[in-house]
C-alpha cells in the first residue's frame, strides 16, 4: 500500500499528515461631592500579544473508515494556544463559534487537505462533502458535564480537535465551519437538548429538511458515524426547531458599573462602561451612548456619546464618564447601549433611583 504524507504549517500550529489505506450591572457607591463639569475618557482593551511557546506541542492521530478504506489524519496541537481559547467567554451564540475568524486558517487547512485527498481517491465533487463530514462523525462523543464540569460548554473548532471530540453542539460547529469553507450554505438546527446542522439542498433531495428564508436545508446529524444527509433520529422527528443562520457578524457585549454622588440640589453619576466585540467581524463606526433617563423613558436628564470606534473581534473599550447630572428628588436610571454599522448591543440599565 502506497502511503502519502501531506503537511501543513499554520499560524495556530496545525500540522497534519493524511494517509489512505485499506458582567455584573450597576455596582453602586455613594459620597458627597461638589459640582463638576462632565468628563469622559476612553481606553482600548487590547492586550499586548504574548510570545507563544510552539516547542511544547503534541501530535494526535485521528483514524476513521470511509468508502471501505481506512483514513488517518495527524494534527499537532499547542497547549498554550488551547489555554488562550479556554480563556474566551462562552456567552455568545452558537453561530459565532462557527464563524470565529481565529479558526479560519485551521478550517481552510483541513478542507484543502481532505479535498485534495478525496480527489486523489477518485471522489467527485458531490461525494467529497460526505468524506469531510465522515471525519467529524468519527470523533468520540463526550458530554460537557464530564469533560468541563459545565452543563453547556460550546467549543471552538480548535478545542474540539484538541479535546478529541465533543458533544452535539461541538461537532455541529466543526462540521458547519468545514462545509461553509467548502462553499456550502449551512445553518445550525437547535432542537430540544440537541444541535444539528442544516446543509442547503435542492428541492428534489430526499429526506428531512427545514425551510429558512425561502431556502431548503437538509438535516445532518454529526454525532455518530454513517448518518446520511437527510436522515433525522427518530427522537427529534416532529420536534420544534430554531434555525440559527451562520455568517460573520459583530456582536457587542456591554456592561457598566456606577457611582452616585450628591448635594442637596443635584446628583452626579460616574459610569464606567465595558464594551467588547464577541463577534466574528469588526464592529465599524461604533458609538457608546450613556444617559440618565427620566421616568417616562422618552427624555433624559443628561447624556453623552463616545467618538466613533472600530472594534475588532475579541477587542473592546472601557469608556469612563464622569459627572452626568440629574436633579435631586427626581427619578432617573442609567441607560447604556452601543451601536454601529449593522450592529446594536443589548440595553444595559440600572434600577430606578431617587434622591430626596
N, C-alpha and C positions, 0 to 999 in steps of 0.2 A: 504494500500500500504506500502510495506516494503522499507524504505529509508536507504541507506547505505552511510556513510560519510568516505571519504578517505583523508588523509592529507599528505602533503609533505613539508619538510623544506629544502630550497635550499640556497646556498650562496647569491644569488641575490634575496632573500626574495620572494619566490613564494610559497604560501600556498593555497591549494585549496581543496574543497570537491566536490565529484561527486555524483549526485543523479539521479536515474532513476525513472520516474513516467509515468502516462498516459501523395698664396705668391707673393709677388712682386719680380721683377728681375732687377738686375743691378743698384741699387741706388749708386750714384757716388759722391765723394768729392775729392778735389784736394789741395795739398800743396807741397812745395818743401821739399826735403829730401836728406840725404847723402846715399851712397851705404851701404846696409846691407846684411848679409847672409840670405839665405832662411830659414824660420822657419815654424813650424806647431804646432797646438795644437788641441786636440780633446776631447770633453766632451760629456758624455752621457746625453741625455734628458730623465730624469726619475724622476718624482715627487715622493716624499715620500708618501706612501699610507696613506690616512687620515682615521680617525676613522669615520665610518658611523653610524649615529643615526638610529637604527632599531626600535625604540619605536614609532616613528611618522609614522605609516603606516595606510592604509585604505583597506577595502575589497570591491570587486565588484563582483556581481553575473552575469554570462552570462547564458542565457537561450535560448534554441532552440529546434525545433522539428526534429525528425528523426525516420523513421520506425514506424509512428503512435504513438510515445511516446514523452514525453517532458523530455529533459535532462537539467541539470544545472551544472555549474561549478563555484566555487567561488575562486577567487585569491586575495591574499594580496600583495599590492604594497607599495614601498617606494618612496616618493617624492625625497629624497636625491639621490637615485640611478637613478631615472629618470633624474635629473639635470645633472648627470655625462654623461648619454647617450646624452643629448641635447648638451653638450659641445664638442662632437665629430664631425669632419667635414663630410659634405655630399659629398665631392668631391672624390667619389670612385664609381666603377662600381656596378651595382645592385647585382651581384652575391656575392660581399663581404659583403653585408648586410645579405645574406642568410647564409654564412659560418662563420660569426662572432664567434670567439671562446668564447666570453663573454656571448653569449646566449646559449651555448651548454647545460648547466645544466637545464635551463628553458625548452628548447625544449625537452630534454630527459624526464624530469618530466611529461610534458603534454602527450607525446606519451605513456609513461608507464602506466599512469593512464587511459587514454582513451582506450588503447588497452586492459587492464585488464577488464575495464567496458564492452567493447564490447564483449569480450569472455563470461563474465557472462551473458550477454543478449542473447547469442546464435549466435552471428555473426561469420561467418567463416573468414579465412584469406583474402579472396578476397573482403569481404564487409567492413572490418574494415577501410581501407583507405577512403572509401566513408563517413563513420561515422566521421572520423577525419576531412575530408575536409568540411563536413556539419557544423561543429563548426565554422570554419573560414568564410564560406559563409554567416553565420547568422550575422556577425558583421556589424554594420551600415557603410554605405558609407559616407565618409567625404572628401571634397576636400581640397587640400593643401592651396590654397589661402585664404580660410575661416578660417582654423584651425591654420595656421602658418604664413600667410602673404607672403609666397613664392609661385611662380608658380609651382615649383617642390621641394619636400622635402621628399625624401625616408626615411622611418623609420626602425630602427632595430626592431626585433620581440617584445622585451620587451616594446618598445614605443607604438607599435600598440595595444598591450593588455592594457597598461596603459591608452591610449587615448580612449579605447573602440571603435576602428575602424580606418579606413583609406581609402585611395583611392586604385586604382588598383595595383600600384606597392607595396604598403604596405601589402595588403592581399596576393599578389603573393609571396612576400618574405617570409611571415609567413608560407604559405602552403608549399612552396618549402623546407623550413627548417624542417617542420614536416615530410613530405614524405621522405626526404633524411635520416632523423634519423630512419625511419622505414625500410630503405634499398632499396628504390626505386630510380632509376635513374631519375633525373629531369634536365630540362633546363628552362630558362626564355625566353619567346617569346615577343620580342619588336615589336609592330605594331605601325602605326601612332597614336600617342596620346593615347596609351594603352599598358599595360603589362599584360601578362597572363603566365600560367605555361604549360610546356610540361612534361608529365609523360611517361617514357619508356613503350612501349606496344608491344604486339605481332603483327605479320603481319595480323592475322585474326580478330584483334579487330576492331569493326566498328566505323565509324566517321572520323572527320577531324584530320589530323596528319601532322607533319613536319619531314623531314629527316635531321639528323645531324651526320656527321662522320659515316655513314653507319647504324645508329640506328634510329628507328622509335619512335617519341614522339607524343602521342595523346594530343590534345588540352584540357586544363582545365581552365574554367572561374572561377575566385574567387570572383567576385563582384555580389552579389545577390544569393538567395537561389535556391537550387534544379537544378543547372546546372550539367548535367551528363558529365562524361569524354567523349570527342569526339565531343561535341556539341559546335560549334562556333557561336557567334552572327552574324546576317546577315551583319551588317555594317563592319565586319572585314573579311568577306569571299573574297578571291582573293587579299587581300592587301599584299604588300611586307613586309616580316618579317625578323628581325635579331635575330638569335638564340644565346643566351648567356649561355655557359656551366657553371655549378656550381661545384666548388671544392675548397678546401682550398689551398691558394696560397699567397705568399708575394706580396706586391705592394709598390714600393718605390716612395715616393713623394719628389722631390728635388727642392731647390731654393737657391738663393745666393744674397748677397749684396757685393759691392766692393768699394774700394778707390784707386785712381791713384795718384802716387807721381813721380816727375820727376826732372832730372837735364838737363843740355844742351845736354848730350850724352845718357842718359838712362831713361827708365820709369820703375817704380817699382809698383807692384799691390798687394794689400792685398785683399783677398777674404774670406768671411765668409759664409760657406755653411750650410744650414739646411736640414737634411735628416730625414724622418720619414717613418716607415713602416705602411701603412694604410691597409695592407692585413690581411688575417686570418691565416697566417702561418709564422713562424720565417724565416727571411731572413738570410741565413747562409753564412759565408765566404764572406762578402760583403766588397768592397773597394770603396772609393770615389776618383775619378780622376778629377784633376783640371789642365787646360792647358791654355796657351796663344797661340792660333792658328795663323798661317800665313794665308795670303790671299787665297792661293790655298787649304787650309784645309788639305793638305797632310802632312804638317810638323808643328812643334810647336817651338816657341821661348823658351819656358820653360814649365815644367810640374811637378807635384808631385802627388803621390798616398798615401792614408792613409794605415794604418795597416788593417788587416782583422777584420771585425766586425760581431758580432752576434746580430741581431736586432729583438726583439720580436714584436708581433702586438701592435700597438699604442705607441711603444717606438721609439727612434731616437737618433741622434747625431748632435752636432754642430762641424763643422770642420773649424778651422781658420788657413788660410795660409797667411804668410807674405813674401813680397819681391820677388814674381815672377817677372822675368826680361824680358824686350824687349828693343831693341834699339830705340832711339828717331828717328822720321821721317819714321818709317816703320809701316805698318798696322798690327793690331792684334785685336783679340776679345777673350773674356773669354769663355771657354767651360768647362762645369761641367756635370759629369754623375756618376752614381753609378751602380755597377754590382756585382753579386754574383752567388751562385749556383742556376741555373734555374731562375734567375731574373735579369732584367736590367731596369733602370729608363729611363724616357724620357730625352732628352737633355735639358739643360738649358744654354742659350748662351746670350751674350751681343751683342750690335751693334758693328760695326767696328769702331776702334779708331786709330787716327794717331796724334802723337805729332811732330810738326815741330820744 
